[in-house]
Amino acid sequence: MDWWPGLADLDRITILSAPIEDRARLLASKYSHSLDETMREIGKKSQIAYVEDFELPENPTTLLPLRLIHNYSCLPVGLDEEDYLQLVTVWPPSDRMSRWVFAVSGKKPVWSLSSPEKISRAITENFGIGADSLDDSDLDL
């Protein structure tokens, strides 16, 4: 999170310890900003494009396995003309995320940021909740 200077170490640790889909909300609440404002600012500071809307291809899991979609809270939105994998995510990706995407898809990722709510909703509507979410839930089955 070097791209966000001035953030106290304790706040940085708290944010980075949270699930990836909650990090922007925590950062927004720290500064009393809206989530959209914070996401745009994250995009500027991390030099990653912020996109308002995105569309999923017909079968997104042919581009990226469901496990990575759930674990990284990201969605493949297509391939560009140079055969790079276009992805939207809720938080700036780590190098490890990019390496895993390349390892499983054979394509270099090009990341964009988008609204955590829109991405979470699209994941839930298209793929359901992740099995790991059920493991952590309080449901007694």
N, C-alpha and C positions, 0 to 999 in steps of 0.2 A: 504493500500500500504506500510505496514511496511517492506515488503520484498525488497523494493528499497531504501536503505539508501542514504542519501546525496542529495535527491531531495528537492528543496526548497518548503516551504509550499504553496506558491502561485502557483507553477507549479503543485503540487500534487492536489490542489483544482481544478485547470483548467482541468487537465486530468480526475479526477473523476467526474467532472460535465458534461463532454462530453458524448455523446451516447457511449455505450459499444463497438460498432463496430469501433469507431474512436480513442479510447484511445491509442492503440499501435502505431498508426500513429503519434499522438501527442508526445508520448514519444520518438519515433524514430527521429522526427524532432528536438526535444529538444537537442539531443546528436549528430545530423547529422549522424545517422547510418541508414542502410537499415532496412526495416520492418522485413525481415527474421532474421537479426542479433539481432534485438530488441526482437523479439518473442522468439528466443532461449535463450536470456539473461533473459527474464521474466520467462521462464520455469525453468532455473537454480535457479534463486533467489527465486522463489515461490515454488520450489520443485514439479512442475507439469510437467509431460512428454510432450515434444513437438513432434508431429508426422507430418511428411512431407506430407503423403497421407492418405486418409481414404476412405472407401466405405460405402455408405448408405445401410441399409437393404431394402428389397423389399417394405415394407410399414412403413416408419419411424414414422408416426403419430399414429401407434398402440402402439408404445413405449413411445412417448412423444407428448402431444398436440401441435398443430400448434401455438397456442398463445405463449407458452413458447419458442418454437423454434425461433419465431420472436423476442419476447421481450428480450431474453437472448443471441441472436445470437449464438445459439448452435445447434448441431445436434446429434441425437442418432445414434450410429454406431453399436449397437448390445448389446447382453447380454453375459457376460462371463460365465465360467463354474460354478461359485458360484452364478449365477443369479443377478449379479450387472449390472446396466445399464451403458454401456460405452458411454461417450459423448465427443465430441470435441467442443471447444469454442474459442472465440477470445480474451478472457481476463480471468485471474484467477477468479474463481467463488467465490461469497460471501456465507456465511453460509445460508443466506436467499434463494439464488438460489438452494442450495442443499436441503434445507427443502421443497421448492416448488416442486422440481423434485420428491422427495420421496412421498410427499402428493398426487400428481396426478398419479404417476406411481406405487407406492407401492414397488419400487426398490431403493436400495441405489445407488447413482451415483458415478462413477469413472470418473474423469475429465482428459482430455488431452487438450493441446493447439494445435492450427494449424493456418495456414495462414488466416488472416482476409479476404483476397481476395477470397481464395478458399471456405471458409465457406459461405461468402456472395453470391458468384456465385452459390454454390450448393443450398442455400436456395431459391434464385430467380428462378433458373432453375426448381427446383422441386415443389415449392409451390407458386411462384409469390411473389409480394411485399405484405407486411402486410397492413391491412386496416388502422392501425394507421399511416402508412407512407403516405397514401392518405389524412388523416385528416390534417397532417402538411404540405401538399404540396401547391403549388400556383395554382393548377389546378382549373379552374372555370368550374364547371359542371352545 
